[in-house]
Structure formats: C-alpha cells, structure tokens
C-alpha cells in the first residue's frame, strides 16, 4: 500500500463524514417497513378473496371436467375377452397409461435434447 490517496476519493470520504441522526433514520425506516408489511398483507388478502370467488364460480364446471377426464381415461385401448388377461394388462391397457408414457417419453426427449 502507499500513502498516496486519490484527491477525488478523499473528497468523497470527506463529504460522507457527516453525522447521521440515528433516531430519525430508525423511525423513518420502521415506518416504511410497517407500511410495506400492511400493503403486502392486504394484497394477499385481496388475492385470496379473488381466488376464492373464482373457485366458487367455477367449482362445478371444473368438477364436471375432472369427472369426464377420469371416465374417459379408463377406456381400454384393446378389448380383451379373457377376464384374467384383461385384469393383468388393465394398468397399461387404457388411455391414461398411454398418456403417461407419452409424457415420460416427451420428458426424456427434452432432457436428451437440452441436457
């Protein structure tokens, strides 16, 4: 290190040597924190009320769509007459299984492409 100091840097530190009033700084900071917390609280309350209203309005239609999807996904892809064989391959002989395998395949393809 050397004893030579940049004059601009020295003037910057000399300008910053003024005393700060700690009490007014703390009071101002705490009032800002309080306002920010209240604003955030009321924002979350408003968002929760909007979400609750949307759930209340669309609950029956969403429930109907989910019921339709669950009934449609259990449709067998291949009709099997033998009861034991139909029971054994039922986990993979439906639209849901093919959709899941397709999603897994897309995920693997994505990982191979962008890994």
C-alpha positions in Angstrom: 0.0 0.0 0.0 1.1 3.5 -0.5 0.3 6.8 1.3 -0.8 8.5 -2.0 -4.6 9.0 -2.0 -6.7 10.0 -4.9 -8.0 13.5 -4.3 -11.4 12.7 -5.7 -11.7 9.7 -3.4 -10.5 11.7 -0.4 -13.2 14.4 -1.2 -15.8 11.7 -1.4 -15.0 10.3 2.0 -14.7 13.8 3.5 -18.2 14.6 2.2 -19.5 11.4 3.7 -18.2 12.1 7.2 -21.2 14.0 8.3 -23.1 12.6 11.3 -26.4 10.9 10.7 -29.3 11.3 13.2 -29.8 7.7 14.2 -33.2 8.2 15.8 -34.9 9.8 12.8 -33.3 7.3 10.5 -34.6 4.4 12.6 -38.1 5.9 12.9 -38.3 6.5 9.2 -37.1 3.0 8.4 -39.6 1.4 10.8 -42.5 3.4 9.4 -41.6 2.3 5.9 -41.3 -1.4 7.0 -44.7 -1.2 8.7 -46.4 0.4 5.6 -44.8 -2.2 3.3 -46.0 -5.1 5.6 -49.5 -3.8 5.7 -49.7 -3.3 2.0 -48.4 -6.8 1.4 -50.9 -8.2 3.9 -53.9 -6.5 2.2 -52.6 -7.5 -1.2 -52.5 -11.2 -0.1 -56.0 -10.9 1.4 -57.3 -9.4 -1.9 -55.7 -12.1 -4.0 -57.2 -14.8 -1.7 -60.6 -13.3 -2.0 -60.4 -13.2 -5.8 -59.2 -16.8 -5.8 -62.0 -17.9 -3.5 -64.6 -16.2 -5.7 -63.1 -17.9 -8.8 -63.2 -21.3 -7.1 -66.8 -20.7 -6.0 -67.9 -19.7 -9.5 -66.0 -22.4 -11.4 -66.1 -25.3 -9.0 -69.0 -27.2 -10.6 -67.6 -26.9 -14.2 -64.1 -27.9 -13.1 -65.6 -30.8 -11.2 -67.5 -31.9 -14.3 -64.4 -31.6 -16.5 -62.4 -33.7 -14.0 -65.1 -36.4 -13.8 -65.3 -36.5 -17.6 -61.5 -36.9 -17.8 -61.4 -39.7 -15.3 -64.2 -41.6 -17.1 -62.5 -41.1 -20.5 -59.0 -42.2 -19.4 -60.1 -45.6 -18.2 -61.4 -46.6 -21.6 -59.4 -49.7 -22.7 -57.3 -49.5 -25.8 -57.8 -53.1 -26.8 -60.8 -55.2 -25.7 -59.7 -58.5 -24.2 -62.2 -61.3 -23.7 -60.2 -63.3 -21.3 -61.0 -62.0 -17.8 -57.7 -62.8 -16.1 -55.6 -61.4 -19.0 -57.8 -58.2 -19.1 -57.3 -57.8 -15.4 -53.5 -58.3 -15.7 -52.9 -55.8 -18.5 -55.5 -53.2 -17.3 -52.9 -50.9 -15.8 -51.3 -50.4 -19.3 -54.3 -51.0 -21.5 -56.0 -47.6 -21.2 -55.7 -44.0 -22.4 -54.3 -42.8 -19.1 -51.3 -45.2 -19.3 -50.6 -44.2 -22.9 -50.8 -40.5 -21.9 -48.4 -41.1 -19.0 -46.0 -43.0 -21.2 -46.2 -40.3 -23.8 -45.4 -37.6 -21.2 -42.5 -39.6 -19.9 -41.2 -40.0 -23.4 -41.5 -36.3 -24.1 -39.6 -35.5 -20.9 -36.8 -37.9 -21.8 -36.6 -36.5 -25.3 -36.5 -32.9 -23.8 -33.7 -34.0 -21.4 -31.7 -35.6 -24.3 -32.2 -32.5 -26.5 -31.3 -29.8 -23.9 -29.1 -31.6 -21.4 
